[in-house]
Amino acid sequence: MKILGVRIDNLEKREILEKIEYFLGEDKFHQIATINPEFILEAQNNLKFKNILNGCALNIADGFGIKCAFWRFGKHLKTRMAGADLLQEILKIAEQKKLKIFLAINKNGLSKFEEVKKTILDIYPSLQIEGVDLDENTDFHSLFTGRRFLFCNFGAPYQEIFLDSQKNAKIRLAMGVGGSFDFLTGKSRRAPVFMRIIGLEWLWRLFQPQPWEHKKKRLKRIWKAVAVFPIKVIFN
């Protein structure tokens, strides 16, 4: 199904994980995106980003607003999965299959590569992890040779554009993870489960301690997600 021109794959969790396993058997690059309302709004004015999203091998709904959009068009969303949760599932698969992962870490972010690596290894001690702190303007094709998974946390749309630029048959699966690494290292705290279920994770994040400049950006994102997006969907 498409919402404001952006494709969402409506699958059960089991089907999502089966697709990921299938991708690993194909000798080509697969990009996964976890789509939230902000992605869809950004895509309205960013054709490159929109085309990348619609060209992804798998687009998973992330955000209560997407579920509401499905209701608006008389559809039922089978699974809503946050990027942080999908990342954990993929890391489990990588460890089981003894596959290498590469972490492209935003050098201006809260968590640095060594911190993220240590945290992941505490949970998945058998994983083979490499990575680097970098920015979205750097081309690192040569670094990824032989890695099967590539994760990037630049935030949308930069992480999706960066991953698309790194297409390489050696990379079987690439995914932007936004703030997931910060959740892993404890630099950011996720909302309680009940708030995620009822779609109030944005309220939790708003009241977390943060610099005023970050809070202003957060308010702008919230306005788009809880006001602009629903209006556009209703009148679409």
Secondary structure, 3 states (H helix, E strand, C coil): CEECCEECCCCCHHHHHHHHHHHHCCCCCCEEEEECHHHHHHHHHCHHHHHHHHHCCEEEECCHHHHHHHHHCCCCCCCCCCHHHHHHHHHHHHHHCCCEEEEEEECCCCCCHHHHHHHHHHHCCCCEEEEEEECCCCCCHHHHCCCCEEEECCCCCHHHHHHHHCCCCCCCEEEECCCHHHHHHCCCCCCCHHHHHCCCHHHHHHCCCCCHHHHHHHHHHHHHHHHHHHHHHHCC
